[in-house]
Amino acid sequence: MSIVGLGGTGKTQVALQFAYEVKEAQPDWSIFWVPAVSVESFEQACTEIAAALGIPLAADREEDAKELVKQWLSSGQARRWLLVVDNADDLEVFFGNGQSPGIIDYLPESEGGITVYTTRTLEVAVSLTRGDDVLELGAMDRRDATDFLTKSLIRKALLADQAMTGKLLDELTCLPLAIAQAAAYLNKNRMSISKYVQLLRSAEQDLVRVMGREFRDDTRYRSSKNAVATTWVVSFSQIRKHDTVAADLLGFISCVEWKAIPRSLLPSAESEARLEEAIGTLCGYSFLAKRDSEGCGSRDGSGDTNVPDDDEEWYDVHRLVHLATRIWIEECGDLAKATGDAVRHVTAVFPSDDHENQAVWRAYLPHALRLLGGGRGSNVEESSELPELPELSELCLLVGRCLRVDGRISEAVVWLEKSCQQRRQRSENDLERLSSQHALAMAYQANGQVQKAVELLQHVVEVREKTLSPEHPDRLTSQHVLATAYQADGQVQKAVKLLQHVVEVREKTLSPEHPDRLTSQHALAMASQANGQVQKAVELLEHVVEVQEKTLSLEHPHRLASQHALTLAYNADGQLQEAVDLLERVVEIKTRVLQADHPSLLVSVEALADMRAELAWESDEASSYASLESFTMAPSYHVQQR
């Protein structure tokens, strides 16, 4: 089913109400909600759904959360579900182009599922449902509009003047969003309807006309555009006059994604109480809406998954309010300042790519990506002043690192290349320039561009060997990564030699349980095995596994990876029974904690099947040999022919 209508007619609210009714009538149904505003927001929603469903995303592979969620919902495992695809407005984003697929390519199909779309574009609605099941929302009729205004107003006495109420609804073209904003203003400012109508008619008409042109809709309700613009101008003028913190906060919000904004991402004020007041102002004018903690973000209707904090508050801004603020900032000539301030703030709060920060960076990524390169007025490249910001290259680096860990490798390469490009004028031994180059090289290797990775890492290592002490963690890390790139490039002996050096230094400077020391020992074992030094690989991996079994949980991916590697070394060393015994334990744990189609599980299952087959063959060979030997050693009998 498709719900189509002008922005502000309540499409999302209708879809939300439908989702709640389905959940109430069918408690066993799973409810999913994904925004189609951009590929980034859709990707983020799919990542959260994957987390809710327990679909792991391996950090060392470019796994596509969109594809994995599609496969799961299309399978029999998913049972019954409702998927709401909200704001399917951009034809290129939704249907793709010659260079990249669209969101529609990642939507599931199942007899057990229902998909509901909301869109401003009738063309999209018809194409998605082949003309059937299209619910077209227009402006309300006068009776419904009056009822909505009545419910929205605190002071019902304002409606006593029916003639003036009618004039107000005419000014607002009976559009739900415009009515909601007008009611919010009247509630906030204790003003009569006649006075508010005068304000609407005397609003800054130049700005209203600009906004009216920008509120483009592919529907027939073109007369409603100025209603939203006018109510916004009146309300924002009041906010700017009485609450500058709220006005600045709205300016920041207009630079990031307008859905699922975590409160922890918002800029701070001089006090928490002042920030709370500013948020209250924006909510009071219906510019900002706090998300219900029982929203439709997960399969059980419990809201967004994988949030930074269980107590995190989330906010949404209506698309037209977001756009109106953007236009106002541009018209006032404040685009560079607002975007620059946003870049500085997001860079300051964006987390590192440490695993424990994963929930936070997944919540922040859509907003950082919007700020860096998405949407009208939010692309930093639109301002010639912004590329000089030092924080810009750092934000590209932070975003790229987290995208790589999340398996979004090709995206990571794009932003890490930008980070390197922005730092190319610095000296070659600049620490930040080297950090960007190191991160880009890791992304190149993960993306299959091994030669590029080797060349870049050789440069980084050469510079760091000149400028850093032999024990410096950054120098050792770059040497380690270069060694793994050598191995991927077939230069195994170089890999072994360099890893031997790294392990030797780390064994002197780090404790036996330190993850960096164990990681390098693991890598040296793998390189040694590739170099034919199987016994050395076995000894190293036995040590790594022994330490990890004391320090890591049974299900920890590093522990399982080392155990799997040890089984391969055992097999290469002829210890086939030991390999099978250990790999059976690995497969048992992975089967318990991973999805059936997870690549890590499939690799272990396949290896176990091969080893079992080899063990059975050896057993048959031994039995056959024993039978033959017993036959040849038995007494000879001469059979006399008659």
C-alpha positions as CSV (number, residue, x, y, z in Angstrom):
1,M,0.0,0.0,0.0
2,S,1.2,3.5,-0.8
3,I,0.2,6.7,1.1
4,V,0.8,9.7,-1.1
5,G,0.3,13.4,-0.4
6,L,1.8,16.8,0.0
7,G,4.4,17.3,2.8
8,G,2.5,18.2,5.9
9,T,-0.7,16.2,5.1
10,G,0.0,13.6,7.8
11,K,1.3,10.6,5.8
12,T,3.7,9.5,8.4
13,Q,1.1,9.9,11.1
14,V,-1.3,7.7,9.2
15,A,1.3,5.0,8.7
16,L,2.3,5.2,12.3
17,Q,-1.3,4.8,13.4
18,F,-1.7,1.8,11.1
19,A,1.5,0.2,12.6
20,Y,0.1,0.6,16.1
21,E,-3.2,-0.9,15.1
22,V,-1.5,-3.9,13.4
23,K,0.7,-4.4,16.6
24,E,-2.4,-4.3,18.8
25,A,-4.4,-6.6,16.6
26,Q,-1.5,-9.0,15.8
27,P,0.9,-9.0,18.7
28,D,3.1,-11.7,17.1
29,W,3.8,-9.5,14.1
30,S,7.2,-7.8,13.8
31,I,7.0,-4.1,13.0
32,F,9.9,-2.4,11.1
33,W,10.3,1.3,10.2
34,V,12.9,2.5,7.7
35,P,13.4,6.0,6.3
36,A,14.0,6.4,2.6
37,V,15.2,10.0,2.8
38,S,18.7,8.9,1.7
39,V,20.7,5.8,1.2
40,E,22.6,6.6,4.4
41,S,19.5,6.8,6.5
42,F,18.2,3.6,5.0
43,E,21.5,1.8,5.5
44,Q,21.5,2.9,9.2
45,A,18.0,1.6,9.7
46,C,18.9,-1.7,8.2
47,T,22.0,-1.9,10.4
48,E,19.8,-1.4,13.5
49,I,17.3,-4.0,12.2
50,A,20.1,-6.4,11.7
51,A,21.2,-5.9,15.3
52,A,17.6,-6.4,16.6
53,L,17.3,-9.6,14.6
54,G,20.7,-10.8,15.7
55,I,22.2,-10.8,12.3
56,P,26.0,-10.2,12.8
57,L,28.0,-7.9,10.5
58,A,31.6,-9.1,10.3
59,A,34.0,-6.2,10.5
60,D,36.5,-7.7,8.1
61,R,34.1,-8.1,5.3
62,E,32.1,-5.6,3.2
63,E,28.8,-7.2,4.3
64,D,25.7,-5.3,3.3
65,A,23.2,-4.8,6.1
66,K,20.6,-3.9,3.5
67,E,21.1,-7.2,1.6
68,L,21.2,-9.3,4.8
69,V,18.0,-7.8,6.2
70,K,16.3,-8.3,2.8
71,Q,17.3,-12.0,2.8
72,W,16.1,-12.5,6.3
73,L,12.7,-10.9,5.9
74,S,12.2,-12.7,2.6
75,S,12.9,-16.1,4.2
76,G,10.6,-18.2,6.2
77,Q,12.4,-17.4,9.4
78,A,10.8,-13.9,9.6
79,R,7.2,-15.2,9.9
80,R,4.7,-12.3,9.7
81,W,5.9,-8.7,9.5
82,L,5.0,-5.1,8.6
83,L,7.6,-2.8,7.0
84,V,6.9,0.9,6.7
85,V,9.1,2.7,4.2
86,D,8.8,6.4,5.1
87,N,9.5,9.3,2.8
88,A,10.1,7.5,-0.5
89,D,10.3,10.8,-2.4
90,D,13.5,10.9,-4.3
91,L,13.2,8.9,-7.5
92,E,17.0,8.4,-7.9
93,V,17.5,7.4,-4.3
94,F,14.6,5.0,-4.4
95,F,14.9,3.5,-7.8
96,G,18.7,4.0,-8.4
97,N,20.5,5.0,-11.5
98,G,22.9,3.5,-13.9
99,Q,25.8,3.6,-11.5
100,S,24.2,2.4,-8.3
101,P,21.1,0.4,-7.2
102,G,18.2,2.1,-5.4
103,I,16.6,1.4,-2.1
104,I,13.9,-0.6,-3.9
105,D,16.5,-3.3,-4.7
106,Y,16.9,-4.0,-1.0
107,L,13.2,-4.3,-0.1
108,P,12.1,-7.8,0.9
109,E,9.3,-9.8,-0.7
110,S,7.4,-12.4,1.2
111,E,3.9,-13.7,1.4
112,G,4.1,-13.2,5.2
113,G,5.0,-9.5,5.0
114,I,3.2,-6.3,4.2
115,T,5.1,-3.1,3.0
116,V,3.6,0.3,3.4
117,Y,5.2,3.3,1.6
118,T,4.7,7.0,2.3
119,T,5.6,9.4,-0.5
120,R,5.0,12.9,-1.8
121,T,5.3,11.6,-5.4
122,L,2.3,10.1,-7.1
123,E,4.5,8.5,-9.7
124,V,6.4,6.6,-7.0
125,A,3.1,5.5,-5.3
126,V,1.6,4.2,-8.5
127,S,4.8,2.4,-9.6
128,L,5.2,0.7,-6.3
129,T,1.7,-0.7,-6.1
130,R,0.9,-0.9,-9.9
131,G,-2.0,1.6,-9.3
132,D,-3.7,-0.5,-6.6
133,D,-3.9,0.3,-2.9
134,V,-2.9,4.0,-3.3
135,L,-4.2,6.2,-0.4
136,E,-4.0,9.8,-1.5
137,L,-4.1,12.3,1.3
138,G,-5.1,15.9,0.5
139,A,-5.7,18.9,2.7
140,M,-8.4,18.3,5.3
141,D,-12.0,19.4,4.6
142,R,-13.2,22.3,6.7
143,R,-14.9,20.1,9.3
144,D,-11.9,17.9,9.9
145,A,-9.6,20.9,9.9
146,T,-11.8,22.6,12.6
147,D,-11.8,19.4,14.7
148,F,-8.0,19.2,14.4
149,L,-7.6,22.8,15.4
150,T,-9.9,22.4,18.3
151,K,-8.0,19.4,19.7
152,S,-4.7,21.2,19.2
153,L,-5.6,24.4,21.0
154,I,-5.4,24.7,24.8
155,R,-7.7,27.7,25.0
156,K,-10.9,26.5,23.3
157,A,-12.5,30.0,23.8
158,L,-10.4,31.2,20.9
159,L,-12.7,29.3,18.6
160,A,-15.8,31.4,19.6
161,D,-15.3,33.7,16.7
162,Q,-16.2,31.2,14.0
163,A,-15.8,33.6,11.1
164,M,-12.2,34.4,12.2
165,T,-11.5,30.7,12.7
166,G,-12.6,30.1,9.1
167,K,-10.3,32.8,7.9
168,L,-7.4,31.2,9.7
169,L,-8.1,27.8,8.2
170,D,-8.3,29.5,4.8
171,E,-4.9,31.0,5.3
172,L,-3.5,27.6,6.4
173,T,-5.3,25.9,3.4
174,C,-6.5,23.3,6.0
175,L,-3.1,21.7,5.9
176,P,-2.4,19.6,9.0
177,L,1.2,20.7,9.5
178,A,0.4,24.3,9.1
179,I,-2.6,24.0,11.5
180,A,-0.3,22.2,14.0
181,Q,2.3,25.0,13.8
182,A,-0.4,27.7,14.1
183,A,-1.9,26.0,17.2
184,A,1.5,25.6,18.8
185,Y,2.1,29.4,18.3
186,L,-1.3,30.3,19.8
187,N,-0.7,28.0,22.7
188,K,2.7,29.4,23.4
189,N,1.9,33.1,23.0
190,R,-1.6,33.6,24.3
191,M,-2.7,35.5,21.2
192,S,-6.1,35.8,19.6
193,I,-6.8,34.2,16.3
194,S,-7.5,37.5,14.6
195,K,-4.1,38.8,15.7
196,Y,-2.3,35.7,14.5
197,V,-4.1,36.0,11.1
198,Q,-2.7,39.6,10.9
199,L,0.8,38.2,11.6
200,L,0.5,35.6,8.8
201,R,-0.6,38.3,6.3
202,S,2.3,40.6,7.3
203,A,5.0,37.9,7.4
204,E,8.3,38.5,5.6
205,Q,6.8,37.8,2.1
206,D,10.1,37.7,0.3
207,L,11.3,34.8,2.5
208,V,7.9,33.1,2.2
209,R,8.1,33.3,-1.6
210,V,11.6,31.8,-1.5
211,M,10.3,29.0,0.7
212,G,7.2,28.5,-1.4
213,R,9.4,27.9,-4.5
214,E,11.6,25.5,-2.6
215,F,8.7,23.4,-1.1
216,R,8.4,21.5,-4.4
217,D,5.9,18.8,-4.5
218,D,4.9,16.5,-7.3
219,T,1.3,16.5,-6.2
220,R,-1.6,18.8,-7.2
221,Y,-1.8,20.7,-3.9
222,R,0.4,23.5,-4.9
223,S,-1.6,26.3,-3.1
224,S,-0.6,24.8,0.2
225,K,3.1,25.6,-0.1
226,N,3.0,29.1,1.3
227,A,0.8,28.1,4.3
228,V,3.7,26.1,5.8
229,A,6.3,28.7,4.9
230,T,4.2,31.5,6.4
231,T,3.5,29.7,9.7
232,W,7.2,28.9,9.9
233,V,8.3,32.5,9.4
234,V,6.0,33.8,12.1
235,S,7.0,31.1,14.6
236,F,10.7,31.4,13.9
237,S,10.7,35.1,14.2
238,Q,9.2,34.8,17.7
239,I,11.8,32.1,18.7
240,R,14.7,34.2,17.4
241,K,13.5,37.2,19.3
242,H,13.0,35.4,22.7
243,D,15.2,32.3,22.7
244,T,18.5,32.6,20.7
245,V,19.7,29.3,22.1
246,A,16.7,27.5,20.6
247,A,17.3,29.4,17.3
248,D,20.9,28.3,17.2
249,L,19.9,24.7,18.1
250,L,17.5,24.6,15.2
251,G,20.2,25.9,12.9
252,F,22.5,23.0,14.0
253,I,19.6,20.5,13.5
254,S,19.1,21.8,10.0
255,C,22.7,20.7,9.1
256,V,22.2,17.1,10.1
257,E,19.7,14.4,9.3
258,W,16.1,15.3,10.3
259,K,15.2,11.9,11.6
260,A,16.4,10.1,14.7
261,I,18.5,12.8,16.2
262,P,20.1,11.6,19.5
263,R,20.1,14.2,22.3
264,S,23.7,13.4,23.0
265,L,24.6,14.8,19.5
266,L,23.1,18.2,20.2
267,P,25.4,21.1,21.1
268,S,25.5,22.0,24.8
269,A,24.3,25.3,26.2
270,E,25.7,27.2,29.1
271,S,23.9,24.8,31.3
272,E,21.8,21.6,31.0
273,A,18.8,23.5,32.2
274,R,19.3,26.1,29.4
275,L,19.5,23.3,26.8
276,E,16.4,21.7,28.2
277,E,14.6,25.1,27.9
278,A,15.7,25.5,24.3
279,I,14.5,22.0,23.4
280,G,11.2,22.7,25.2
281,T,10.8,25.9,23.1
282,L,11.3,24.0,19.8
283,C,8.9,21.2,20.9
284,G,6.4,23.8,22.0
285,Y,6.3,25.4,18.6
286,S,6.1,21.9,17.0
287,F,9.5,22.4,15.3
288,L,10.9,19.5,17.2
289,A,9.2,16.2,18.3
290,K,10.5,13.9,20.9
291,R,10.2,10.3,19.8
292,D,7.9,8.0,21.7
293,S,10.0,5.4,23.5
294,E,7.6,2.8,22.2
295,G,8.1,3.6,18.5
296,C,8.3,1.2,15.6
297,G,12.0,1.0,15.2
298,S,12.4,-2.7,16.0
299,R,10.7,-6.0,15.4
300,D,8.9,-5.9,18.7
301,G,7.8,-2.3,18.5
302,S,10.2,-1.2,21.2
303,G,11.9,1.6,19.4
304,D,15.3,2.1,17.8
305,T,17.8,-0.6,18.4
306,N,21.5,-0.3,19.2
307,V,21.1,3.1,20.8
308,P,24.1,4.9,22.4
309,D,22.4,4.7,25.8
310,D,19.3,3.1,27.2
311,D,18.2,6.5,28.5
312,E,19.0,8.3,25.2
313,E,16.3,10.7,24.0
314,W,15.6,10.9,20.2
315,Y,14.1,13.8,18.3
316,D,12.6,14.3,14.8
317,V,12.1,17.4,12.8
318,H,9.5,17.6,10.1
319,R,11.0,17.7,6.6
320,L,9.5,21.1,5.7
321,V,10.6,22.6,9.0
322,H,14.1,21.3,8.3
323,L,14.1,22.7,4.8
324,A,12.7,26.0,5.9
325,T,15.4,26.5,8.4
326,R,18.1,25.7,5.8
327,I,16.6,28.3,3.4
328,W,16.5,30.9,6.2
329,I,20.2,30.3,7.0
330,E,21.1,30.6,3.4
331,E,19.1,33.8,2.8
332,C,20.7,35.4,5.9
333,G,24.2,34.5,4.6
334,D,24.9,32.3,7.6
335,L,25.4,29.0,5.8
336,A,29.2,28.9,6.2
337,K,29.0,29.7,10.0
338,A,26.2,27.3,10.8
339,T,27.8,24.4,8.8
340,G,31.2,25.2,10.2
341,D,29.9,25.2,13.8
342,A,28.2,21.9,13.1
343,V,31.3,20.3,11.7
344,R,33.4,21.4,14.7
345,H,30.8,20.1,17.2
346,V,30.1,16.8,15.5
347,T,33.9,16.2,15.1
348,A,34.3,16.9,18.9
349,V,31.7,14.4,19.9
350,F,32.1,11.7,17.3
351,P,33.5,8.5,18.9
352,S,36.6,6.4,17.9
353,D,36.2,3.1,16.1
354,D,36.7,1.1,19.3
355,H,34.2,-1.8,19.4
356,E,32.6,-0.5,22.6
357,N,31.6,2.7,20.8
358,Q,29.8,0.9,18.0
359,A,26.3,1.8,19.2
360,V,27.2,5.5,19.4
361,W,28.8,5.8,16.0
362,R,25.9,3.9,14.3
363,A,23.5,6.5,15.8
364,Y,25.8,9.4,14.7
365,L,26.8,8.2,11.2
366,P,23.7,9.3,9.3
367,H,24.0,12.8,10.7
368,A,27.8,13.1,10.0
369,L,27.3,11.9,6.5
370,R,24.4,14.3,5.9
371,L,26.6,17.1,7.2
372,L,29.6,16.1,5.1
373,G,27.8,15.4,1.8
374,G,24.1,15.1,1.7
375,G,21.1,17.3,1.0
376,R,20.5,20.8,0.0
377,G,22.6,23.3,1.9
378,S,24.2,20.7,4.1
379,N,27.0,19.7,1.8
380,V,30.2,21.2,3.2
381,E,31.5,21.5,-0.4
382,E,28.9,24.2,-1.1
383,S,30.9,26.6,1.0
384,S,34.3,27.7,-0.2
385,E,35.3,28.6,3.4
386,L,34.8,25.1,4.9
387,P,37.5,23.0,3.3
388,E,40.0,25.1,5.4
389,L,38.5,23.8,8.6
390,P,41.0,21.4,10.3
391,E,38.0,19.6,11.9
392,L,36.7,18.6,8.4
393,S,39.6,16.3,7.6
394,E,39.3,14.8,11.1
395,L,35.6,14.1,10.7
396,C,36.2,12.4,7.4
397,L,38.8,10.3,9.1
398,L,36.5,9.3,12.0
399,V,33.6,8.5,9.7
400,G,35.8,6.5,7.4
401,R,37.2,4.4,10.2
402,C,33.8,3.5,11.6
403,L,32.4,2.7,8.1
404,R,35.3,0.3,7.6
405,V,34.7,-1.5,10.9
406,D,31.0,-1.7,10.0
407,G,31.9,-3.4,6.7
408,R,30.9,-0.4,4.5
409,I,34.3,-0.5,2.8
410,S,33.6,1.4,-0.4
411,E,32.1,4.2,1.5
412,A,35.0,4.2,3.9
413,V,37.4,4.5,1.0
414,V,35.6,7.6,-0.2
415,W,35.8,9.5,3.1
416,L,39.3,8.4,3.9
417,E,40.5,9.6,0.5
418,K,38.9,13.0,1.2
419,S,40.6,13.1,4.6
420,C,44.0,12.4,2.9
421,Q,43.3,15.0,0.2
422,Q,42.5,17.7,2.7
423,R,45.8,17.0,4.6
424,R,48.0,16.6,1.5
425,Q,49.5,20.1,1.9
426,R,50.9,19.2,5.3
427,S,54.5,18.0,5.9
428,E,54.9,14.3,5.2
429,N,55.7,13.6,8.8
430,D,52.6,15.3,10.1
431,L,51.0,12.9,12.6
432,E,47.4,13.6,11.4
433,R,48.4,13.2,7.7
434,L,50.0,9.8,8.5
435,S,46.9,8.7,10.5
436,S,44.7,9.4,7.5
437,Q,47.0,7.6,5.1
438,H,47.3,4.6,7.5
439,A,43.5,4.4,7.8
440,L,43.1,4.7,4.0
441,A,45.6,1.9,3.4
442,M,43.6,-0.4,5.7
443,A,40.4,0.4,3.8
444,Y,42.2,-0.2,0.4
445,Q,43.3,-3.7,1.6
446,A,39.8,-4.5,2.8
447,N,38.5,-3.3,-0.6
448,G,40.8,-5.6,-2.5
449,Q,43.1,-2.8,-3.6
450,V,46.1,-4.5,-2.2
451,Q,48.8,-2.9,-4.3
452,K,47.5,0.6,-3.3
453,A,47.6,-0.5,0.3
454,V,51.2,-1.7,0.1
455,E,52.5,1.4,-1.6
456,L,50.7,3.7,0.9
457,L,51.8,1.7,3.9
458,Q,55.4,1.5,2.8
459,H,55.4,5.3,2.7
460,V,53.8,5.6,6.2
461,V,56.2,3.0,7.7
462,E,59.2,4.8,6.1
463,V,58.2,8.1,7.6
464,R,57.3,6.7,11.0
465,E,60.6,4.7,11.2
466,K,62.4,8.0,10.7
467,T,60.4,10.0,13.3
468,L,59.2,7.6,15.9
469,S,61.0,5.3,18.4
470,P,61.1,1.6,17.7
471,E,58.6,0.9,20.5
472,H,56.1,3.6,19.5
473,P,52.6,2.0,19.1
474,D,51.8,3.9,15.9
475,R,55.1,2.7,14.2
476,L,54.4,-0.9,15.3
477,T,50.8,-0.8,14.2
478,S,51.8,0.5,10.7
479,Q,54.5,-2.2,10.4
480,H,51.9,-4.8,11.4
481,V,49.4,-3.7,8.9
482,L,52.1,-3.4,6.1
483,A,53.1,-7.0,6.9
484,T,49.5,-8.3,6.4
485,A,49.3,-6.3,3.2
486,Y,52.6,-8.0,2.0
487,Q,51.0,-11.4,2.7
488,A,47.8,-10.4,0.9
489,D,50.1,-9.4,-2.0
490,G,51.9,-12.7,-2.1
491,Q,55.1,-11.3,-0.5
492,V,55.1,-13.9,2.3
493,Q,58.7,-13.8,3.3
494,K,58.6,-10.0,3.7
495,A,55.5,-10.4,5.8
496,V,57.2,-13.0,8.1
497,K,60.3,-10.9,8.6
498,L,58.4,-7.7,9.4
499,L,56.0,-9.5,11.8
500,Q,58.9,-11.2,13.6
501,H,60.2,-7.7,14.3
502,V,56.9,-6.4,15.5
503,V,56.3,-9.4,17.7
504,E,59.8,-9.2,19.2
505,V,59.3,-5.5,20.2
506,R,55.7,-6.1,21.5
507,E,56.8,-9.1,23.6
508,K,59.3,-6.8,25.3
509,T,57.0,-3.9,25.8
510,L,53.5,-5.3,26.3
511,S,52.0,-7.8,28.8
512,P,51.2,-11.3,27.5
513,E,47.5,-10.6,27.6
514,H,47.7,-7.3,25.6
515,P,45.4,-7.5,22.5
516,D,48.0,-5.9,20.2
517,R,50.7,-8.4,21.2
518,L,48.3,-11.3,20.7
519,T,47.1,-9.9,17.3
520,S,50.6,-9.7,16.0
521,Q,51.5,-13.2,17.2
522,H,48.3,-14.5,15.5
523,A,49.4,-12.6,12.3
524,L,52.9,-14.0,12.5
525,A,51.5,-17.5,12.9
526,M,49.4,-17.1,9.7
527,A,52.3,-15.7,7.7
528,S,54.6,-18.5,9.0
529,Q,52.1,-21.2,7.9
530,A,51.9,-19.6,4.5
531,N,55.7,-19.6,4.4
532,G,55.8,-23.4,5.1
533,Q,56.8,-23.0,8.8
534,V,53.9,-25.0,10.1
535,Q,55.3,-26.1,13.4
536,K,56.1,-22.5,14.3
537,A,52.5,-21.5,13.4
538,V,51.1,-24.3,15.6
539,E,53.3,-23.2,18.6
540,L,52.3,-19.5,18.2
541,L,48.6,-20.2,17.8
542,E,48.5,-22.6,20.7
543,H,50.0,-19.8,22.9
544,V,47.5,-17.2,21.6
545,V,44.6,-19.5,22.1
546,E,45.7,-20.4,25.6
547,V,45.9,-16.8,26.6
548,Q,42.6,-15.8,25.0
549,E,40.8,-18.8,26.6
550,K,41.8,-17.2,29.9
551,T,40.9,-13.6,29.0
552,L,38.1,-13.7,26.5
553,S,34.6,-15.1,26.6
554,L,33.7,-18.3,24.7
555,E,31.8,-16.3,22.1
556,H,34.4,-13.6,21.5
557,P,35.2,-13.3,17.8
558,H,38.9,-13.0,18.4
559,R,39.0,-16.1,20.4
560,L,37.0,-18.1,17.8
561,A,39.2,-16.7,15.0
562,S,42.4,-17.9,16.7
563,Q,40.9,-21.3,17.5
564,H,39.8,-21.7,13.8
565,A,43.3,-20.7,12.6
566,L,44.8,-23.2,15.0
567,T,42.7,-26.0,13.5
568,L,44.1,-25.2,10.1
569,A,47.6,-25.2,11.4
570,Y,46.9,-28.6,13.1
571,N,45.6,-30.0,9.9
572,A,48.7,-28.7,8.0
573,D,50.9,-30.3,10.7
574,G,49.2,-33.7,10.3
575,Q,47.4,-33.5,13.6
576,L,44.0,-34.1,11.9
577,Q,42.2,-35.5,14.9
578,E,43.2,-32.5,17.1
579,A,42.0,-30.2,14.3
580,V,38.6,-31.9,14.1
581,D,38.1,-31.9,17.8
582,L,38.8,-28.2,18.2
583,L,36.9,-27.2,15.1
584,E,33.8,-29.1,16.3
585,R,33.8,-26.9,19.4
586,V,34.3,-23.8,17.3
587,V,31.4,-24.7,15.1
588,E,29.2,-25.6,18.0
589,I,29.7,-22.1,19.5
590,K,29.3,-20.3,16.2
591,T,26.1,-22.2,15.5
592,R,24.8,-20.9,18.8
593,V,25.7,-17.3,18.5
594,L,25.7,-16.6,14.7
595,Q,23.0,-16.7,12.0
596,A,22.9,-19.8,9.9
597,D,24.2,-17.9,6.8
598,H,26.9,-16.0,8.6
599,P,30.2,-16.2,6.5
600,S,32.3,-17.0,9.6
601,L,30.1,-19.9,10.5
602,L,30.0,-21.2,6.9
603,V,33.8,-21.1,6.6
604,S,34.1,-23.2,9.8
605,V,31.4,-25.6,8.8
606,E,33.0,-26.1,5.4
607,A,36.4,-26.6,6.9
608,L,35.0,-29.1,9.4
609,A,33.3,-31.1,6.6
610,D,36.6,-31.3,4.7
611,M,38.5,-32.4,7.7
612,R,36.0,-35.0,8.7
613,A,36.1,-36.4,5.1
614,E,39.8,-36.5,5.2
615,L,39.8,-38.2,8.6
616,A,37.3,-40.8,7.3
617,W,39.4,-41.4,4.3
618,E,42.5,-41.9,6.4
619,S,40.6,-44.3,8.7
620,D,39.4,-46.3,5.7
621,E,42.9,-46.4,4.3
622,A,44.2,-47.6,7.6
623,S,41.6,-50.3,7.9
624,S,42.2,-51.5,4.3
625,Y,46.0,-51.6,5.0
626,A,45.4,-53.5,8.2
627,S,43.2,-56.0,6.5
628,L,45.7,-56.5,3.7
629,E,48.6,-56.9,6.2
630,S,46.7,-59.5,8.2
631,F,45.9,-61.4,5.0
632,T,49.5,-61.5,3.9
633,M,50.7,-62.6,7.3
634,A,48.1,-65.5,7.5
635,P,49.2,-69.1,6.9
636,S,49.2,-70.2,3.3
637,Y,46.8,-72.9,2.1
638,H,47.3,-74.9,-1.0
639,V,44.2,-76.0,-2.7
640,Q,44.7,-79.1,-4.7
641,Q,42.8,-79.2,-7.9
642,R,41.1,-82.4,-8.7
